[in-house]
Amino acid sequence: MSNFRNVSKSEPCPICGKPDWCTVQYVEENTKLHYCRRVLGCSNIISGTNGMNYVFLKQTSDGSCMYKEESAYMESRKEWEKANGRNRCANGRRAKPKSPPVKQPLAPQSAVSVTPLDNGTLDAIYRAFLKKLHLQKNHVRYLRQERWPDQLIIHSQVRSMPPGGNGYYYSKGRDLVAKELVREFRSLKGVPGFYEQADGKWNFVGQSGLLIPLYDHNGNLYRLRLRLDHPEVDENGKEKNKYHNFSSFYETSADGIHFVNAFKNDCRSGSHPSLYAVPSRDDYTVCCITEGEKKSLFANHVLHAPVVSLPGVNSFGKVLETMDDERNVLNFLVAKGCTTVIIAYDSDKYVNEAVLMYEQKLIELLSGYGFRIAVAYWNPGFGKGLDDILSINVRPNYELVRV
C-alpha cells in the first residue's frame, strides 16, 4: 500500500533540498515518488541536491511536481517493455539491441480527459445539482462551531456530499441525483465530477464532506471543491490534503510510466481561483486575496468586500487565468474600480519560508496592474487564517508594499 511521509531534516526533499512542505511516497520496496512543492517549473530530468538524477513524471492537481529516481524509472520502464514484448521480433526471438540516440527519457503518457463545458452551462448544471442536495446536521454543527452565522450557512450554497461509502464507492441516492440531472440536461459529459458507468448511466465521485462552490468573475458557479470529513493525517496526527477538486479524472498506473484514466467520459476539474462577492452589497474599491474557498466565503461575508480565493499559496498565477470572456479576475477588478489589493495569507508565513516566497511572487505579479498593494498581518495567537481572526471580531493590520 502507498505510504506518504512529509520530508524532514533527516530526509529533506532531494529536488529542492528543503526539510518541509514537500512529500515523499513509498510505493514499493526501495522505490519512492517525490512531490516537490517549491519547484515552479517542472523539468523533465533534474539533478537532485543529493547528487542523484530524478525524472519528472507529472504535475499533480495541487501544483506539486512528481519525480522518480532515474535509475528506478529506467528499471520500471525496462520491466514494462519486457512484459509487453517490446524487445522481441516477429519470430519471437529477442531482437539485438540497437544503440539508441542520446536523449532524455520520455514523459509519462497521460490519459485524455473530456474538455469541460463553458462556464455558463456549468453554472446551470451545478446550481441544479446543489439544489438536489442538502446540508447534513453534522455539517451544520461544524459550520456553527466555525462561527458561521445562519445567514451565511443558508446563502453560501455549501452542501453535503451524498453518502456513498468510503473512497470511490457509490450509493443508489447518487444514481437518482445524476438521473434527474440527465433528464433535465440530457447529458453530463463535460461536467467535472461526473462520469459514465459501464451500464451507460451517469454518476459522480467523491468521499463524504462539504461541497463548496467556486465562481468566476461573472458570477458563474463553474467548479466545486470538496472538504473531506475524514482526511489523511501525518505522523503527528495533523490533518493533510483536506481539500479535493470535485473531479472525475483519476489517473492510475501499474508501472509508474504509463497512465490510464479510471473513469469513462470523465472530466478533469483542475485547480482554479474563485471570486466571492455580492455585487449589490460589496464595495469593490478594496479587494482581498487569500488561500482557500471556505475561508474566502467567510471573509467576504464579514468584510463586505470581494475576496479572491486561490487553491493554494503556490498557485498565485491562477489570478491570470482567463475565463470565457477572455478576461481574468484582475482585469475584472480593475474595470469594477478596484484600487487596492490586500494579500491575506495565513500567519504561518512567519515560520514557513515557502508561504513568504509565494506572497512575494504574488506581489510582483500584482504590481503590473497598477494596484496599491498591502499585506495583512495579525498576532498569530488570534488564529492562523483570516477567517479565524474575523470570527472573533479581530481585524488584521495592513502594511502597504512599495513596488
C-alpha positions as a LaTeX table, in Angstrom:
\begin{tabular}{lrrr}
\hline
Residue & $x$ (\AA) & $y$ (\AA) & $z$ (\AA) \\
\hline
Met1 & 0.00 & 0.00 & 0.00 \\
Ser2 & 1.23 & 3.50 & $-0.80$ \\
Asn3 & 2.63 & 5.38 & 2.14 \\
Phe4 & 3.08 & 9.16 & 2.25 \\
Arg5 & 5.55 & 10.92 & 4.52 \\
Asn6 & 6.44 & 14.57 & 4.91 \\
Val7 & 10.07 & 15.41 & 4.30 \\
Ser8 & 12.20 & 16.22 & 7.34 \\
Lys9 & 15.64 & 17.41 & 8.37 \\
Ser10 & 16.88 & 13.82 & 8.31 \\
Glu11 & 15.23 & 13.20 & 4.92 \\
Pro12 & 14.91 & 16.51 & 3.04 \\
Cys13 & 13.35 & 16.85 & $-0.40$ \\
Pro14 & 16.01 & 15.78 & $-2.94$ \\
Ile15 & 14.63 & 18.20 & $-5.54$ \\
Cys16 & 14.74 & 21.50 & $-3.60$ \\
Gly17 & 16.79 & 20.34 & $-0.60$ \\
Lys18 & 14.35 & 21.73 & 1.97 \\
Pro19 & 13.16 & 19.85 & 5.10 \\
Asp20 & 9.49 & 20.84 & 4.91 \\
Trp21 & 6.49 & 21.47 & 2.65 \\
Cys22 & 7.32 & 18.59 & 0.27 \\
Thr23 & 6.25 & 14.93 & 0.42 \\
Val24 & 7.71 & 11.51 & $-0.33$ \\
Gln25 & 5.59 & 8.48 & $-1.27$ \\
Tyr26 & 6.88 & 4.95 & $-0.67$ \\
Val27 & 5.19 & 2.95 & $-3.44$ \\
Glu28 & 7.14 & $-0.29$ & $-3.04$ \\
Glu29 & 10.36 & $-1.59$ & $-1.54$ \\
Asn30 & 13.25 & 0.79 & $-2.33$ \\
Thr31 & 11.05 & 2.88 & $-4.66$ \\
Lys32 & 9.94 & 6.42 & $-3.83$ \\
Leu33 & 7.99 & 9.17 & $-5.55$ \\
His34 & 8.98 & 12.70 & $-4.59$ \\
Tyr35 & 6.42 & 15.53 & $-4.61$ \\
Cys36 & 8.23 & 18.88 & $-4.65$ \\
Arg37 & 6.05 & 21.91 & $-3.93$ \\
Arg38 & 8.78 & 24.53 & $-4.30$ \\
Val39 & 9.92 & 23.88 & $-7.87$ \\
Leu40 & 7.98 & 26.31 & $-10.05$ \\
Gly41 & 8.98 & 24.80 & $-13.39$ \\
Cys42 & 8.78 & 21.01 & $-13.65$ \\
Ser43 & 11.87 & 19.88 & $-15.61$ \\
Asn44 & 11.89 & 16.57 & $-17.48$ \\
Ile45 & 15.06 & 15.45 & $-15.69$ \\
Ile46 & 16.80 & 17.16 & $-12.82$ \\
Ser47 & 19.93 & 16.71 & $-10.75$ \\
Gly48 & 18.90 & 16.41 & $-7.11$ \\
Thr49 & 20.60 & 18.05 & $-4.17$ \\
Asn50 & 21.84 & 14.61 & $-3.11$ \\
Gly51 & 23.70 & 14.08 & $-6.38$ \\
Met52 & 21.11 & 11.66 & $-7.86$ \\
Asn53 & 19.20 & 12.31 & $-11.08$ \\
Tyr54 & 15.39 & 12.42 & $-10.98$ \\
Val55 & 12.87 & 12.10 & $-13.83$ \\
Phe56 & 9.72 & 14.24 & $-13.90$ \\
Leu57 & 6.55 & 12.09 & $-14.06$ \\
Lys58 & 3.68 & 14.57 & $-13.90$ \\
Gln59 & 2.33 & 17.69 & $-12.22$ \\
Thr60 & $-0.36$ & 16.92 & $-9.66$ \\
Ser61 & $-3.62$ & 18.82 & $-9.17$ \\
Asp62 & $-2.16$ & 20.88 & $-6.31$ \\
Gly63 & 0.76 & 22.05 & $-8.47$ \\
Ser64 & 3.36 & 19.69 & $-7.00$ \\
Cys65 & 5.97 & 18.22 & $-9.34$ \\
Met66 & 6.22 & 14.42 & $-9.08$ \\
Tyr67 & 9.70 & 12.93 & $-9.57$ \\
Lys68 & 11.16 & 9.45 & $-9.53$ \\
Glu69 & 14.82 & 8.48 & $-9.19$ \\
Glu70 & 16.21 & 8.00 & $-12.70$ \\
Ser71 & 17.59 & 4.51 & $-12.05$ \\
Ala72 & 14.25 & 3.30 & $-10.66$ \\
Tyr73 & 12.42 & 4.96 & $-13.56$ \\
Met74 & 14.57 & 3.23 & $-16.17$ \\
Glu75 & 14.29 & $-0.12$ & $-14.39$ \\
Ser76 & 10.47 & 0.03 & $-14.30$ \\
Arg77 & 10.46 & 1.07 & $-17.95$ \\
Lys78 & 12.61 & $-1.95$ & $-18.92$ \\
Glu79 & 10.35 & $-4.27$ & $-16.93$ \\
Trp80 & 7.27 & $-2.88$ & $-18.68$ \\
Glu81 & 8.83 & $-3.26$ & $-22.13$ \\
Lys82 & 9.91 & $-6.82$ & $-21.30$ \\
Ala83 & 6.42 & $-7.74$ & $-20.11$ \\
Asn84 & 4.89 & $-6.28$ & $-23.26$ \\
Gly85 & 7.38 & $-7.89$ & $-25.67$ \\
Arg86 & 8.88 & $-4.63$ & $-26.85$ \\
Asn87 & 12.34 & $-6.23$ & $-27.40$ \\
Arg88 & 11.18 & $-9.23$ & $-29.45$ \\
Cys89 & 11.00 & $-9.72$ & $-33.22$ \\
Ala90 & 8.02 & $-11.19$ & $-35.05$ \\
Asn91 & 9.53 & $-14.71$ & $-34.84$ \\
Gly92 & 9.61 & $-14.49$ & $-31.05$ \\
Arg93 & 13.38 & $-14.17$ & $-30.75$ \\
Arg94 & 14.85 & $-11.34$ & $-28.78$ \\
Ala95 & 15.95 & $-8.54$ & $-31.05$ \\
Lys96 & 19.54 & $-7.40$ & $-30.96$ \\
Pro97 & 19.53 & $-4.17$ & $-29.04$ \\
Lys98 & 20.42 & $-1.09$ & $-31.02$ \\
Ser99 & 22.31 & 1.86 & $-29.66$ \\
Pro100 & 19.59 & 4.45 & $-29.14$ \\
Pro101 & 20.27 & 8.14 & $-29.74$ \\
Val102 & 21.20 & 10.03 & $-26.61$ \\
Lys103 & 18.08 & 11.79 & $-25.35$ \\
Gln104 & 16.12 & 12.40 & $-22.19$ \\
Pro105 & 13.55 & 9.81 & $-21.04$ \\
Leu106 & 10.04 & 10.35 & $-22.33$ \\
Ala107 & 7.48 & 11.88 & $-20.02$ \\
Pro108 & 4.66 & 9.57 & $-18.93$ \\
Gln109 & 1.65 & 9.13 & $-21.16$ \\
Ser110 & $-1.39$ & 10.74 & $-19.56$ \\
Ala111 & $-4.98$ & 9.80 & $-20.19$ \\
Val112 & $-7.05$ & 12.32 & $-22.12$ \\
Ser113 & $-9.94$ & 13.94 & $-20.29$ \\
Val114 & $-13.14$ & 15.41 & $-21.74$ \\
Thr115 & $-12.96$ & 19.18 & $-22.09$ \\
Pro116 & $-15.19$ & 20.98 & $-19.54$ \\
Leu117 & $-18.29$ & 22.76 & $-20.79$ \\
Asp118 & $-18.41$ & 26.55 & $-20.87$ \\
Asn119 & $-18.88$ & 28.31 & $-17.54$ \\
Gly120 & $-22.43$ & 29.42 & $-18.26$ \\
Thr121 & $-23.59$ & 25.86 & $-18.95$ \\
Leu122 & $-21.72$ & 24.52 & $-15.92$ \\
Asp123 & $-23.38$ & 27.22 & $-13.80$ \\
Ala124 & $-26.86$ & 25.96 & $-14.72$ \\
Ile125 & $-25.96$ & 22.29 & $-14.11$ \\
Tyr126 & $-24.09$ & 22.82 & $-10.86$ \\
Arg127 & $-26.82$ & 25.04 & $-9.41$ \\
Ala128 & $-29.41$ & 22.39 & $-10.28$ \\
Phe129 & $-27.12$ & 19.75 & $-8.74$ \\
Leu130 & $-26.73$ & 21.64 & $-5.46$ \\
Lys131 & $-30.50$ & 22.20 & $-5.25$ \\
Lys132 & $-30.94$ & 18.43 & $-5.14$ \\
Leu133 & $-28.57$ & 18.15 & $-2.18$ \\
His134 & $-28.88$ & 19.36 & 1.40 \\
Leu135 & $-26.66$ & 20.20 & 4.34 \\
Gln136 & $-26.47$ & 17.40 & 6.86 \\
Lys137 & $-26.88$ & 18.18 & 10.57 \\
Asn138 & $-23.28$ & 17.27 & 11.37 \\
His139 & $-22.08$ & 19.78 & 8.76 \\
Val140 & $-24.40$ & 22.48 & 10.10 \\
Arg141 & $-22.93$ & 21.88 & 13.57 \\
Tyr142 & $-19.41$ & 22.04 & 12.14 \\
Leu143 & $-20.02$ & 25.39 & 10.41 \\
Arg144 & $-21.59$ & 26.84 & 13.54 \\
Gln145 & $-18.54$ & 25.70 & 15.51 \\
Glu146 & $-16.53$ & 27.64 & 12.93 \\
Arg147 & $-18.72$ & 30.65 & 13.90 \\
Trp148 & $-20.56$ & 30.81 & 10.61 \\
Pro149 & $-23.81$ & 32.75 & 11.09 \\
Asp150 & $-27.01$ & 31.04 & 9.92 \\
Gln151 & $-27.45$ & 33.64 & 7.19 \\
Leu152 & $-24.14$ & 32.66 & 5.62 \\
Ile153 & $-24.85$ & 28.94 & 6.01 \\
Ile154 & $-28.15$ & 29.36 & 4.18 \\
His155 & $-26.94$ & 31.58 & 1.33 \\
Ser156 & $-23.46$ & 30.12 & 0.75 \\
Gln157 & $-24.83$ & 27.15 & $-1.26$ \\
Val158 & $-22.45$ & 24.86 & 0.61 \\
Arg159 & $-23.87$ & 21.34 & 0.57 \\
Ser160 & $-23.09$ & 17.87 & 1.92 \\
Met161 & $-21.77$ & 15.20 & $-0.43$ \\
Pro162 & $-24.40$ & 12.44 & $-0.53$ \\
Pro163 & $-23.20$ & 9.32 & 1.31 \\
Gly164 & $-21.67$ & 6.62 & $-0.80$ \\
Gly165 & $-19.31$ & 4.68 & 1.42 \\
Asn166 & $-15.56$ & 5.11 & 1.66 \\
Gly167 & $-13.26$ & 6.19 & $-1.12$ \\
Tyr168 & $-14.79$ & 5.93 & $-4.58$ \\
Tyr169 & $-17.88$ & 3.89 & $-3.80$ \\
Tyr170 & $-21.35$ & 4.99 & $-4.75$ \\
Ser171 & $-24.86$ & 4.84 & $-3.39$ \\
Lys172 & $-28.25$ & 4.50 & $-5.03$ \\
Gly173 & $-29.01$ & 8.03 & $-3.93$ \\
Arg174 & $-26.25$ & 9.37 & $-6.15$ \\
Asp175 & $-27.64$ & 7.39 & $-9.09$ \\
Leu176 & $-31.00$ & 9.08 & $-8.65$ \\
Val177 & $-29.50$ & 12.58 & $-8.41$ \\
Ala178 & $-27.49$ & 12.00 & $-11.60$ \\
Lys179 & $-30.55$ & 10.52 & $-13.34$ \\
Glu180 & $-32.59$ & 13.63 & $-12.58$ \\
Leu181 & $-29.83$ & 15.86 & $-13.92$ \\
Val182 & $-29.59$ & 13.82 & $-17.13$ \\
Arg183 & $-33.35$ & 14.11 & $-17.55$ \\
Glu184 & $-33.02$ & 17.89 & $-17.25$ \\
Phe185 & $-29.80$ & 18.47 & $-19.23$ \\
Arg186 & $-29.69$ & 15.32 & $-21.45$ \\
Ser187 & $-26.02$ & 14.60 & $-20.75$ \\
Leu188 & $-23.40$ & 15.29 & $-18.09$ \\
Lys189 & $-20.45$ & 14.90 & $-20.41$ \\
Gly190 & $-18.05$ & 17.78 & $-19.84$ \\
Val191 & $-19.13$ & 18.37 & $-16.21$ \\
Pro192 & $-16.21$ & 17.87 & $-13.79$ \\
Gly193 & $-17.07$ & 15.35 & $-11.11$ \\
Phe194 & $-19.46$ & 13.27 & $-13.23$ \\
Tyr195 & $-18.67$ & 10.15 & $-15.25$ \\
Glu196 & $-20.45$ & 7.44 & $-17.24$ \\
Gln197 & $-20.74$ & 3.96 & $-15.72$ \\
Ala198 & $-20.28$ & 0.72 & $-17.64$ \\
Asp199 & $-24.08$ & 0.39 & $-17.91$ \\
Gly200 & $-24.32$ & 3.81 & $-19.57$ \\
Lys201 & $-25.79$ & 5.54 & $-16.52$ \\
Trp202 & $-24.18$ & 8.65 & $-15.06$ \\
Asn203 & $-22.85$ & 9.07 & $-11.54$ \\
Phe204 & $-20.44$ & 11.29 & $-9.63$ \\
Val205 & $-17.42$ & 10.79 & $-7.43$ \\
Gly206 & $-16.28$ & 11.93 & $-4.01$ \\
Gln207 & $-15.89$ & 10.94 & $-0.39$ \\
Ser208 & $-18.08$ & 12.34 & 2.38 \\
Gly209 & $-17.58$ & 16.01 & 3.06 \\
Leu210 & $-18.64$ & 19.57 & 2.23 \\
Leu211 & $-19.12$ & 20.69 & $-1.36$ \\
Ile212 & $-18.09$ & 24.34 & $-1.73$ \\
Pro213 & $-18.94$ & 26.36 & $-4.87$ \\
Leu214 & $-16.39$ & 28.31 & $-6.91$ \\
Tyr215 & $-17.40$ & 31.33 & $-9.01$ \\
Asp216 & $-15.76$ & 33.06 & $-11.92$ \\
His217 & $-15.72$ & 36.87 & $-12.04$ \\
Asn218 & $-19.00$ & 36.87 & $-13.96$ \\
Gly219 & $-20.74$ & 35.07 & $-11.11$ \\
Asn220 & $-20.91$ & 31.68 & $-12.85$ \\
Leu221 & $-20.70$ & 28.72 & $-10.49$ \\
Tyr222 & $-18.16$ & 26.82 & $-12.58$ \\
Arg223 & $-16.40$ & 24.41 & $-10.21$ \\
Leu224 & $-16.84$ & 22.67 & $-6.84$ \\
Arg225 & $-14.33$ & 21.83 & $-4.13$ \\
Leu226 & $-14.77$ & 19.08 & $-1.57$ \\
Arg227 & $-13.64$ & 19.41 & 2.03 \\
Leu228 & $-13.25$ & 15.87 & 3.30 \\
Asp229 & $-14.81$ & 14.77 & 6.59 \\
His230 & $-12.02$ & 12.27 & 7.15 \\
Pro231 & $-8.80$ & 13.48 & 5.51 \\
Glu232 & $-5.41$ & 11.82 & 5.82 \\
Val233 & $-3.25$ & 12.53 & 8.84 \\
Asp234 & 0.52 & 12.76 & 9.05 \\
Glu235 & 2.79 & 11.02 & 11.57 \\
Asn236 & 1.99 & 13.78 & 14.08 \\
Gly237 & $-1.76$ & 13.28 & 13.77 \\
Lys238 & $-2.23$ & 16.53 & 11.82 \\
Glu239 & $-4.80$ & 16.55 & 9.03 \\
Lys240 & $-3.49$ & 16.97 & 5.48 \\
Asn241 & $-4.96$ & 17.06 & 1.96 \\
Lys242 & $-8.30$ & 18.18 & 3.37 \\
Tyr243 & $-9.49$ & 19.79 & 0.13 \\
His244 & $-10.01$ & 17.95 & $-3.15$ \\
Asn245 & $-11.20$ & 19.14 & $-6.53$ \\
Phe246 & $-14.64$ & 17.78 & $-7.44$ \\
Ser247 & $-13.23$ & 15.93 & $-10.43$ \\
Ser248 & $-13.95$ & 12.66 & $-12.19$ \\
Phe249 & $-10.45$ & 12.44 & $-13.64$ \\
Tyr250 & $-8.30$ & 9.92 & $-11.83$ \\
Glu251 & $-5.01$ & 8.69 & $-13.28$ \\
Thr252 & $-3.79$ & 5.25 & $-12.34$ \\
Ser253 & $-0.68$ & 3.38 & $-13.39$ \\
Ala254 & 0.65 & $-0.11$ & $-12.87$ \\
Asp255 & 4.22 & 0.71 & $-13.80$ \\
Gly256 & 4.71 & 4.38 & $-12.87$ \\
Ile257 & 5.25 & 5.27 & $-16.53$ \\
His258 & 2.03 & 4.72 & $-18.46$ \\
Phe259 & $-1.12$ & 6.28 & $-17.06$ \\
Val260 & $-4.73$ & 5.48 & $-17.85$ \\
Asn261 & $-7.96$ & 7.06 & $-16.66$ \\
Ala262 & $-10.14$ & 5.15 & $-14.25$ \\
Phe263 & $-13.38$ & 6.79 & $-15.43$ \\
Lys264 & $-15.32$ & 6.75 & $-18.71$ \\
Asn265 & $-16.30$ & 10.11 & $-20.20$ \\
Asp266 & $-14.60$ & 11.71 & $-17.25$ \\
Cys267 & $-13.99$ & 15.42 & $-16.92$ \\
Arg268 & $-10.99$ & 16.87 & $-15.17$ \\
Ser269 & $-11.64$ & 19.82 & $-12.90$ \\
Gly270 & $-8.21$ & 21.32 & $-12.45$ \\
Ser271 & $-7.46$ & 23.88 & $-9.76$ \\
His272 & $-9.00$ & 27.32 & $-10.23$ \\
Pro273 & $-9.49$ & 30.63 & $-8.45$ \\
Ser274 & $-12.84$ & 31.82 & $-7.18$ \\
Leu275 & $-14.25$ & 35.30 & $-6.65$ \\
Tyr276 & $-16.64$ & 35.64 & $-3.73$ \\
Ala277 & $-18.66$ & 38.83 & $-3.89$ \\
Val278 & $-22.20$ & 40.17 & $-3.51$ \\
Pro279 & $-22.41$ & 42.90 & $-6.19$ \\
Ser280 & $-25.44$ & 44.60 & $-4.64$ \\
Arg281 & $-23.68$ & 44.92 & $-1.27$ \\
Asp282 & $-19.90$ & 44.92 & $-1.64$ \\
Asp283 & $-17.52$ & 47.84 & $-2.14$ \\
Tyr284 & $-15.10$ & 46.92 & $-4.95$ \\
Thr285 & $-12.58$ & 49.64 & $-4.10$ \\
Val286 & $-10.57$ & 47.21 & $-1.96$ \\
Cys287 & $-10.22$ & 43.53 & $-2.78$ \\
Cys288 & $-8.66$ & 40.76 & $-0.71$ \\
Ile289 & $-6.71$ & 37.70 & $-1.91$ \\
Thr290 & $-6.26$ & 34.66 & 0.33 \\
Glu291 & $-5.98$ & 30.89 & 0.14 \\
Gly292 & $-8.99$ & 28.58 & 0.47 \\
Glu293 & $-12.64$ & 28.75 & $-0.54$ \\
Lys294 & $-14.24$ & 28.26 & 2.89 \\
Lys295 & $-12.04$ & 30.97 & 4.36 \\
Ser296 & $-12.82$ & 33.34 & 1.49 \\
Leu297 & $-16.57$ & 32.84 & 1.75 \\
Phe298 & $-16.48$ & 33.80 & 5.41 \\
Ala299 & $-14.19$ & 36.79 & 4.83 \\
Asn300 & $-16.45$ & 38.18 & 2.10 \\
His301 & $-19.47$ & 37.86 & 4.37 \\
Val302 & $-17.75$ & 39.81 & 7.17 \\
Leu303 & $-15.76$ & 42.40 & 5.21 \\
His304 & $-18.36$ & 43.21 & 2.53 \\
Ala305 & $-15.51$ & 43.33 & 0.02 \\
Pro306 & $-14.74$ & 40.97 & $-2.88$ \\
Val307 & $-12.37$ & 38.14 & $-1.92$ \\
Val308 & $-10.33$ & 36.15 & $-4.44$ \\
Ser309 & $-9.66$ & 32.60 & $-3.31$ \\
Leu310 & $-6.57$ & 30.73 & $-4.51$ \\
Pro311 & $-6.47$ & 26.92 & $-4.30$ \\
Gly312 & $-3.01$ & 27.21 & $-2.72$ \\
Val313 & $-0.36$ & 29.84 & $-2.00$ \\
Asn314 & 1.81 & 28.36 & $-4.74$ \\
Ser315 & $-0.95$ & 28.86 & $-7.31$ \\
Phe316 & $-0.70$ & 32.66 & $-7.31$ \\
Gly317 & $-0.55$ & 32.61 & $-11.12$ \\
Lys318 & $-4.20$ & 31.50 & $-11.22$ \\
Val319 & $-5.26$ & 35.15 & $-10.97$ \\
Leu320 & $-4.16$ & 35.42 & $-14.63$ \\
Glu321 & $-6.46$ & 32.58 & $-15.72$ \\
Thr322 & $-8.80$ & 33.83 & $-18.45$ \\
Met323 & $-12.45$ & 32.88 & $-18.46$ \\
Asp324 & $-14.95$ & 32.60 & $-21.31$ \\
Asp325 & $-14.98$ & 36.37 & $-21.82$ \\
Glu326 & $-11.16$ & 36.38 & $-22.30$ \\
Arg327 & $-10.70$ & 38.37 & $-19.07$ \\
Asn328 & $-9.04$ & 37.31 & $-15.85$ \\
Val329 & $-10.14$ & 38.30 & $-12.36$ \\
Leu330 & $-7.61$ & 41.15 & $-12.20$ \\
Asn331 & $-8.94$ & 42.70 & $-15.43$ \\
Phe332 & $-12.42$ & 42.44 & $-13.96$ \\
Leu333 & $-11.47$ & 44.11 & $-10.67$ \\
Val334 & $-9.77$ & 46.99 & $-12.48$ \\
Ala335 & $-12.94$ & 47.51 & $-14.52$ \\
Lys336 & $-15.00$ & 47.49 & $-11.31$ \\
Gly337 & $-12.89$ & 50.30 & $-9.84$ \\
Cys338 & $-10.66$ & 48.32 & $-7.51$ \\
Thr339 & $-7.64$ & 50.38 & $-6.48$ \\
Thr340 & $-6.18$ & 48.36 & $-3.58$ \\
Val341 & $-5.48$ & 44.65 & $-3.25$ \\
Ile342 & $-4.75$ & 43.16 & 0.18 \\
Ile343 & $-2.90$ & 39.85 & 0.39 \\
Ala344 & $-4.02$ & 37.92 & 3.48 \\
Tyr345 & $-2.08$ & 34.66 & 3.63 \\
Asp346 & $-2.07$ & 32.58 & 6.81 \\
Ser347 & 0.05 & 33.67 & 9.76 \\
Asp348 & 2.26 & 30.59 & 9.43 \\
Lys349 & 4.17 & 32.57 & 6.80 \\
Tyr350 & 6.34 & 33.79 & 9.68 \\
Val351 & 7.67 & 30.25 & 10.15 \\
Asn352 & 7.15 & 28.86 & 6.65 \\
Glu353 & 9.51 & 30.45 & 4.16 \\
Ala354 & 7.62 & 28.94 & 1.22 \\
Val355 & 4.50 & 30.98 & 2.07 \\
Leu356 & 6.56 & 34.16 & 2.26 \\
Met357 & 8.20 & 33.34 & $-1.06$ \\
Tyr358 & 4.85 & 32.88 & $-2.82$ \\
Glu359 & 3.50 & 36.03 & $-1.18$ \\
Gln360 & 6.37 & 37.99 & $-2.71$ \\
Lys361 & 5.76 & 36.44 & $-6.13$ \\
Leu362 & 2.10 & 37.45 & $-5.94$ \\
Ile363 & 3.17 & 41.00 & $-5.07$ \\
Glu364 & 5.41 & 41.08 & $-8.13$ \\
Leu365 & 2.58 & 39.82 & $-10.32$ \\
Leu366 & 0.06 & 42.35 & $-9.00$ \\
Ser367 & 2.47 & 45.26 & $-9.40$ \\
Gly368 & 1.94 & 45.19 & $-13.16$ \\
Tyr369 & $-1.75$ & 46.07 & $-12.81$ \\
Gly370 & $-1.41$ & 49.45 & $-11.09$ \\
Phe371 & $-2.96$ & 48.40 & $-7.78$ \\
Arg372 & $-1.90$ & 49.69 & $-4.41$ \\
Ile373 & $-0.77$ & 46.53 & $-2.69$ \\
Ala374 & $-0.97$ & 45.83 & 1.02 \\
Val375 & $-0.12$ & 42.80 & 3.14 \\
Ala376 & $-2.37$ & 41.82 & 6.04 \\
Tyr377 & $-0.82$ & 40.69 & 9.31 \\
Trp378 & $-2.01$ & 39.87 & 12.80 \\
Asn379 & $-0.93$ & 38.26 & 16.03 \\
Pro380 & $-0.78$ & 34.50 & 15.28 \\
Gly381 & $-2.15$ & 33.91 & 18.76 \\
Phe382 & $-5.55$ & 35.10 & 17.50 \\
Gly383 & $-5.65$ & 32.45 & 14.78 \\
Lys384 & $-3.90$ & 31.07 & 11.76 \\
Gly385 & $-6.20$ & 32.17 & 8.94 \\
Leu386 & $-8.12$ & 35.31 & 8.06 \\
Asp387 & $-11.42$ & 33.62 & 8.90 \\
Asp388 & $-10.10$ & 32.58 & 12.31 \\
Ile389 & $-9.48$ & 36.15 & 13.43 \\
Leu390 & $-12.58$ & 37.62 & 11.76 \\
Ser391 & $-14.72$ & 35.05 & 13.56 \\
Ile392 & $-13.64$ & 36.51 & 16.94 \\
Asn393 & $-14.10$ & 40.12 & 15.77 \\
Val394 & $-10.38$ & 40.81 & 15.29 \\
Arg395 & $-9.39$ & 42.82 & 12.23 \\
Pro396 & $-5.99$ & 42.45 & 10.56 \\
Asn397 & $-3.40$ & 45.20 & 10.32 \\
Tyr398 & $-2.21$ & 46.32 & 6.88 \\
Glu399 & 1.21 & 47.25 & 5.57 \\
Leu400 & 1.50 & 49.00 & 2.20 \\
Val401 & 4.09 & 47.47 & $-0.11$ \\
Arg402 & 6.46 & 49.60 & $-2.14$ \\
Val403 & 6.84 & 48.24 & $-5.65$ \\
\hline
\end{tabular}
